[in-house]
Amino acid sequence: DHFEGEAAPPLWNPTAAGAWSLLFTPIFGAFLHMQNWKALGQPEKAAASKKWIFGSIAFIAAIMALSLLMPPSKAMERLSNLGGIILLIVWYYAIGKSQQTYVAKRFGKTYPRRGWATPLLTALGIAIAYFVFLFLLGILLVATGVISDTL
């Protein structure tokens, strides 16, 4: 059902972007989908993806703050894990899957693909920086007595 002869812009595979979001959070998928929507001339859908980026960042920051400020517990660990999974599922069905359907219907499997090296290396660098930040913040909070170092 795709439009024959229509020139497609280079896109990141929206299905792969969703799959990589399992590792790099919906922030990753929403960012690549936002870039794809821009390339497809869909500014409203790009804006919706941008809202998911900021909403996901806020959600992860809230979980991070709770993890640092509350005593370690199985309940907090479950909340963190379950919250991340729920965020991913909600993003995928609320907005992520729509790009897969749109691209498949409009271009089939014949569209120019953008490379994965830059987004994956960038996401890996951000993930490393995030964990270093959490580690240093934890050290700072223990050193200043905000949280106890007894586990």
C-alpha positions as MATLAB code, in Angstrom:
seq = 'DHFEGEAAPPLWNPTAAGAWSLLFTPIFGAFLHMQNWKALGQPEKAAASKKWIFGSIAFIAAIMALSLLMPPSKAMERLSNLGGIILLIVWYYAIGKSQQTYVAKRFGKTYPRRGWATPLLTALGIAIAYFVFLFLLGILLVATGVISDTL';
ca = [
       0.000    0.000    0.000;
       2.961    2.351   -0.099;
       3.064    5.202   -2.568;
       4.972    4.087   -5.646;
       7.733    6.380   -6.793;
       7.543    8.648   -3.751;
      10.996    9.715   -2.609;
      11.520    8.938    1.042;
      13.864   10.971    3.216;
      16.628    9.109    5.071;
      15.109    7.788    8.306;
      16.114    5.782   11.318;
      14.183    2.552   11.326;
      11.337    3.355   13.758;
      11.023   -0.289   14.830;
      14.725   -0.482   15.676;
      14.499    2.865   17.528;
      11.745    1.368   19.662;
      13.788   -1.763   20.305;
      16.878    0.236   21.315;
      14.623    2.096   23.772;
      14.560   -1.088   25.858;
      18.203   -0.342   26.650;
      18.346    3.445   26.341;
      14.843    4.422   27.598;
      12.013    5.994   25.585;
      14.060    9.201   25.535;
      16.190    7.563   22.830;
      13.282    6.333   20.729;
      11.298    9.541   21.112;
      14.313   11.609   20.019;
      14.894    9.536   16.879;
      11.180    9.485   16.121;
      11.117   13.270   16.534;
      13.947   13.573   13.998;
      12.122   11.200   11.637;
       8.874   13.173   11.929;
      10.764   16.358   11.074;
      12.271   14.667    8.005;
       8.799   13.456    7.032;
       7.378   16.989    7.238;
       5.194   16.254   10.274;
       5.960   19.076   12.759;
       2.957   18.313   15.013;
       4.046   14.723   15.463;
       7.652   15.862   15.998;
       6.388   18.208   18.742;
       4.490   15.327   20.379;
       7.689   13.240   20.390;
       9.548   16.173   21.944;
       6.992   16.258   24.768;
       7.675   12.562   25.378;
      11.409   13.290   25.568;
      10.914   15.899   28.296;
       8.247   13.869   30.091;
      10.509   10.820   30.128;
      13.433   12.880   31.439;
      11.219   14.248   34.228;
       9.976   10.765   35.103;
      13.494    9.313   35.248;
      14.725   12.293   37.296;
      11.881   11.749   39.778;
      12.740    8.040   40.107;
      16.424    8.981   40.519;
      15.600   11.498   43.254;
      13.408    8.984   45.081;
      16.139    6.337   44.825;
      18.729    8.675   46.322;
      16.595   10.172   49.065;
      14.708    7.099   50.268;
      16.345    4.235   52.120;
      17.203    1.306   49.848;
      14.387   -1.232   49.730;
      12.959   -3.960   47.535;
       9.864   -1.795   47.053;
      11.936    1.101   45.692;
      13.851   -1.269   43.427;
      10.578   -2.699   42.087;
       9.147    0.795   41.591;
      12.210    1.822   39.567;
      12.137   -1.278   37.393;
       8.385   -1.378   36.924;
       8.186    2.375   36.337;
      10.722    2.181   33.528;
       8.938   -0.718   31.860;
       5.554    1.001   32.149;
       7.010    4.226   30.707;
       8.375    2.294   27.728;
       5.108    0.454   27.072;
       3.007    3.609   27.368;
       5.350    5.547   25.035;
       5.352    2.735   22.489;
       1.573    2.346   22.308;
       0.762    6.045   22.748;
       3.057    7.336   20.030;
       5.995    5.093   19.051;
       4.040    2.432   17.168;
       2.298    5.061   15.043;
       5.558    5.926   13.285;
       6.242    2.279   12.479;
       2.796    2.025   10.911;
       3.133    5.343    9.054;
       6.538    4.531    7.561;
       5.531    0.973    6.625;
       2.341    2.168    4.942;
       3.943    5.083    3.143;
       7.290    3.593    2.068;
       7.206   -0.121    2.841;
      10.718   -1.337    3.529;
      12.243    0.733    0.735;
      13.428    3.963    2.254;
      16.970    5.261    2.802;
      18.246    4.268    6.243;
      20.200    6.552    8.531;
      23.211    5.050   10.249;
      23.153    3.891   13.854;
      26.738    4.626   14.947;
      26.173    8.240   16.009;
      22.902    7.791   17.948;
      24.058    4.583   19.652;
      27.475    5.948   20.646;
      25.841    9.166   21.852;
      23.277    7.216   23.911;
      26.042    5.055   25.382;
      28.044    8.169   26.314;
      24.994    9.759   27.938;
      24.250    6.542   29.852;
      27.822    6.404   31.161;
      27.688   10.088   32.130;
      24.341    9.477   33.895;
      25.770    6.647   36.016;
      28.929    8.622   36.826;
      26.708   11.545   37.863;
      24.608    9.286   40.112;
      27.736    7.792   41.661;
      29.274   11.218   42.366;
      25.969   12.575   43.662;
      25.700    9.591   45.994;
      29.213   10.242   47.302;
      28.358   13.918   47.828;
      25.107   13.121   49.644;
      26.886   10.632   51.942;
      29.805   13.034   52.566;
      27.449   15.852   53.544;
      25.310   13.585   55.730;
      22.161   13.986   53.653;
      21.982   10.201   53.326;
      23.511    7.486   55.491;
      26.313    5.293   54.185;
      25.050    2.275   56.151;
      23.172   -0.109   53.898;
];
